[in-house]
């Protein structure tokens, strides 16, 4: 039994699945605040390449992370068909740029299988587990690792920002 199943044995939870290229991923629906269509982002200087920029979300500045680029799958060229999944990661709202939202899945935690040992450490950083459902393989993403580690040395408030490299 994997760590996820041990910590929530017997619990059912809902996941929202989405597509990036030909691959399907999912995240816990409890971390999703809303799903919205693509809105062009305003680029900011000195941000990592996977940060598309920021958008105005009802008066709040929302950073947009190209999830494909963040996971090493190549940069996205956003179009009207792309979707932004607004999520809560730690204490910050972040928009995740994905190709399309697919489904809401209800699973038992026993259904989540461990990431195989053949996967590199980078994959294991993002992929918390795998679901084999209806002939598809869906990777469960750990949102905790989507943002870079925060600089905890107290070097200033900007160092703790998602936009810091």
C-alpha positions as CSV (number, residue, x, y, z in Angstrom):
1,X,0.0,0.0,0.0
2,X,1.4,3.4,-0.9
3,X,1.8,6.5,1.4
4,X,-1.3,8.1,0.0
5,X,-3.5,5.0,0.7
6,X,-2.0,4.6,4.2
7,X,-2.7,8.2,5.2
8,X,-6.3,8.1,3.9
9,X,-7.2,4.3,4.0
10,X,-10.7,3.7,2.9
11,X,-11.5,7.3,2.0
12,X,-12.9,8.3,-1.4
13,X,-11.9,11.5,-2.9
14,X,-12.6,13.5,-6.0
15,X,-9.9,14.4,-8.6
16,X,-10.2,16.7,-11.6
17,X,-8.5,15.3,-14.7
18,X,-7.0,17.4,-17.5
19,X,-4.9,17.0,-20.6
20,X,-1.5,18.3,-21.5
21,X,-0.6,17.1,-25.0
22,X,-1.4,13.4,-25.3
23,X,-1.1,12.8,-21.5
24,X,-3.7,12.9,-18.8
25,X,-3.1,14.2,-15.3
26,X,-5.3,14.9,-12.3
27,X,-5.2,16.9,-9.0
28,X,-7.3,16.8,-5.9
29,X,-10.5,18.8,-6.6
30,X,-10.2,20.4,-3.1
31,X,-7.3,22.5,-4.3
32,X,-9.2,23.8,-7.3
33,X,-10.9,27.2,-6.9
34,X,-12.2,27.6,-10.4
35,X,-11.7,26.8,-14.0
36,X,-11.6,29.5,-16.6
37,X,-10.8,30.0,-20.3
38,X,-7.4,31.3,-21.4
39,X,-6.8,35.0,-20.8
40,X,-3.6,36.5,-22.2
41,X,-1.1,37.0,-19.4
42,X,1.1,40.0,-18.9
43,X,4.8,38.8,-18.8
44,X,7.0,39.8,-16.0
45,X,10.8,40.3,-16.3
46,X,13.2,37.8,-14.6
47,X,10.6,35.1,-14.1
48,X,11.3,31.4,-14.8
49,X,10.4,30.3,-18.3
50,X,7.4,28.3,-17.1
51,X,5.7,31.4,-15.7
52,X,3.6,32.8,-18.5
53,X,2.9,36.0,-16.6
54,X,0.1,37.4,-14.5
55,X,-3.6,38.1,-15.1
56,X,-6.2,40.1,-13.2
57,X,-8.6,37.8,-11.4
58,X,-11.3,40.0,-9.9
59,X,-8.8,42.6,-8.7
60,X,-6.2,40.1,-7.6
61,X,-2.9,39.4,-9.4
62,X,-2.8,35.7,-10.4
63,X,0.5,34.2,-11.6
64,X,0.0,31.7,-14.5
65,X,2.2,28.6,-14.6
66,X,2.5,26.7,-17.9
67,X,2.2,23.2,-16.4
68,X,3.6,21.6,-19.5
69,X,6.8,23.6,-19.4
70,X,7.1,23.2,-15.6
71,X,7.0,19.4,-16.0
72,X,9.5,19.4,-18.8
73,X,7.0,18.6,-21.6
74,X,7.7,21.6,-23.7
75,X,6.3,25.2,-23.8
76,X,2.6,25.6,-24.6
77,X,1.4,28.1,-27.2
78,X,-1.9,29.2,-25.5
79,X,-5.0,29.5,-27.6
80,X,-8.7,30.1,-27.0
81,X,-9.0,26.3,-26.3
82,X,-6.6,26.3,-23.4
83,X,-7.8,26.4,-19.8
84,X,-6.6,28.0,-16.6
85,X,-7.2,25.9,-13.5
86,X,-7.1,28.3,-10.5
87,X,-5.6,26.4,-7.6
88,X,-4.5,27.1,-4.1
89,X,-0.9,26.0,-3.5
90,X,0.2,26.6,0.1
91,X,-1.0,30.1,0.8
92,X,-1.0,31.3,-2.8
93,X,-3.5,31.2,-5.6
94,X,-1.9,30.1,-8.9
95,X,-3.3,29.5,-12.3
96,X,-2.2,26.4,-14.1
97,X,-2.3,26.5,-17.9
98,X,-3.5,23.2,-19.4
99,X,-4.8,22.0,-22.7
100,X,-8.3,21.0,-21.5
101,X,-10.2,19.7,-18.5
102,X,-11.5,16.2,-19.0
103,X,-13.4,14.8,-16.1
104,X,-14.1,14.6,-12.4
105,X,-13.1,11.2,-11.0
106,X,-14.0,9.7,-7.7
107,X,-11.5,7.1,-6.5
108,X,-10.6,5.1,-3.4
109,X,-7.1,5.8,-2.3
110,X,-6.3,2.1,-2.8
111,X,-6.8,2.8,-6.6
112,X,-3.8,5.1,-6.6
113,X,-0.6,3.2,-7.5
114,X,2.9,4.2,-6.7
115,X,5.1,5.9,-9.3
116,X,7.3,3.1,-10.6
117,X,11.0,2.9,-9.6
118,X,12.0,3.3,-13.2
119,X,10.9,6.9,-13.2
120,X,13.6,9.5,-12.6
121,X,13.5,11.7,-9.4
122,X,12.1,14.7,-11.4
123,X,9.1,12.6,-12.4
124,X,8.6,11.4,-8.8
125,X,8.7,15.0,-7.6
126,X,5.6,15.9,-9.7
127,X,3.8,12.6,-10.0
128,X,2.4,11.5,-6.7
129,X,0.8,8.3,-8.1
130,X,-0.8,6.7,-11.1
131,X,-4.4,5.7,-11.8
132,X,-5.2,3.0,-14.4
133,X,-8.9,3.7,-15.3
134,X,-11.0,2.8,-18.3
135,X,-7.9,2.0,-20.5
136,X,-6.2,5.3,-19.7
137,X,-3.2,6.0,-17.4
138,X,-3.7,9.2,-15.4
139,X,-0.9,10.8,-13.4
140,X,-1.8,12.3,-10.0
141,X,0.1,15.5,-9.7
142,X,1.5,16.9,-6.4
143,X,0.8,20.6,-6.5
144,X,3.3,21.1,-3.6
145,X,6.1,20.8,-6.1
146,X,4.7,22.9,-8.9
147,X,6.2,26.1,-7.4
148,X,9.9,26.5,-6.7
149,X,11.0,25.9,-3.1
150,X,10.7,29.1,-1.1
151,X,13.8,30.8,0.0
152,X,13.7,30.5,3.8
153,X,16.8,32.4,4.6
154,X,14.9,35.7,5.2
155,X,16.6,37.5,2.4
156,X,13.5,39.6,1.7
157,X,9.9,39.2,0.8
158,X,10.5,39.0,-2.9
159,X,12.7,35.9,-2.4
160,X,9.6,34.0,-1.2
161,X,7.6,34.8,-4.3
162,X,6.6,32.2,-6.9
163,X,8.1,34.6,-9.5
164,X,11.6,34.3,-8.0
165,X,13.8,32.0,-9.9
